[in-house]
Amino acid sequence: MSKKISDKDKEDWQTFIFDKEKLPNKDKSLKKNIQIDLTKKIDLHGFSLEDANKTIDEFINKCFSEKIYRIIVITGKGLRSKNKLNPYVSKNLSILKYSVPEYIELNINLMKMIKEITDAKIEDGGSGAFYIYLKQKI
């Protein structure tokens, strides 16, 4: 594919190269409009109840200090939990899906940092996950 460059194109190119006018930097203006997604994710699959509660406590505190806006907490759905076979253990509260949000909601210090806790969208884990929206650190 051979296309001949016209004299007009050559002239325009020369004018462009030697023009003293500064061209605006598009990248600088785009950076101002970019919103950084301040989201972090934590996966608690396989954690014991005690370890999950300790880990989520530390994670929320760390995210709050880093000014993270949203946390995605993946707990799983509890479908493979062996606790369902034990008649002496609550079927719901021993599963992280139920116990971790309850632990957070009962923890006064954590709730001071949290704006809202909601169910996750299907692409973020659906019923096996939830969102924590944090307040702005002052």
N, C-alpha and C positions, 0 to 999 in steps of 0.2 A: 504494500500500500504506500504509494509515493504521492505525496501531495505537495505541490509547489507553494512556497510561502510568498504571499503577495508583497508588493512594495509597501502597501498601506500597513500590513501587519508588522513589517520590519520597522517602519517609521513609528508606529505605536509602541513597539518594544523599546526602541531607543529613547523615546520620550519618557516612558515609565522608568527606565534605568537611571536616567540622569535628572529626574525630577527631584527637587529638594524637599518637597512636601513629605512629611512623615505619614506613613500609613498607620491607621489604628491597629493595635495588637488585639485581634479577636479573642485570643486565649485569655488575656487578662480580664476582659469584660465577662467572659463565660465563667471564670472562676468565682466571680462575685455572686453569680446567680445559682451556683451549684449548692444544693443542700446536702450536707453530709449526713448519711444515715447513721445515727447514733444508736445502733442496736447491737446488743451482744446476745449470744446464745449459750445455754448450758444444758448438757444432756445428763440426766440422772439415772439412766438405765443401769441396772445392776447394783445400785447403791443400797445399803441397808437404810432403814428409816432414820436411825441416829446419824449416820454419815451424810445422808441427803439433807437433813435439817441443818447440820453444821455447815455443810458446803454452801447451801443456798443463803444462809445468813451472811457468811463471808463474801459471797459473790454479790449480793445486793449492796452491801456496804462499800465494796470496791467500785461497783458500777456507779453508785451515787457520788462517790468522791471524784470519779472520772467524768462526771456530768453526762452519763449515758441516759438516753431518753427512754428506751424500751429494752426489756429483757425478754427473750423467748426461753421459757423453761420447758424442757422435754422430759416428761416423767414416764412415758409409755402408758399403755392402757390397763396394765395389770393382768393381761390375759394369761401370762405364763407364771403368775405368782403362785408359789406353793402354799401361801398362807390360806388359800381357799379350802385346803384340805384339813386345816387345823380347826376343830370346833371351839377351841378356847381363844381364838383370835378373831377380832372383828374383820369381816370380809371387806369392808370398805376402808376403814381407817388404817389398816395395815398396808394398804396399797398406796404407793407414792402419789398416784393421780389424785387421791382424796386427802391424804395426810399432809403433803407439802403445802398446798394452799391453806389448809387449816392452821398449820404451824405458823405460817406467815401472818395470817389474819389475827391470830391470838398474840403475836409478838408486838407489843406496843412500840418498841424502838424501831422495828422495821416499818411498821405502818406509818410512822412519822415521815418516812422518805417516799412512800408510795402514794401515787395519785389514784391508780385504778388497777384492778386485776380482772382480765377478761379471757374468754376462751380464744384459742388460737384458730387462725384460718387453716383450711385443709392443707395448703401448701407448706405450712410451718409445723404440721404435726397433728392438726385436727383435735380430736378428743383426747389424744395422748400428750397434749401440750397446752400451755396457757401463756398469756402475755402479762408482764408487769410493767406498768408505766410509772416512771419515777418523777417525783417533783423536781423542780429546779433547785440546785444547791445555791444557797444565798451566800 
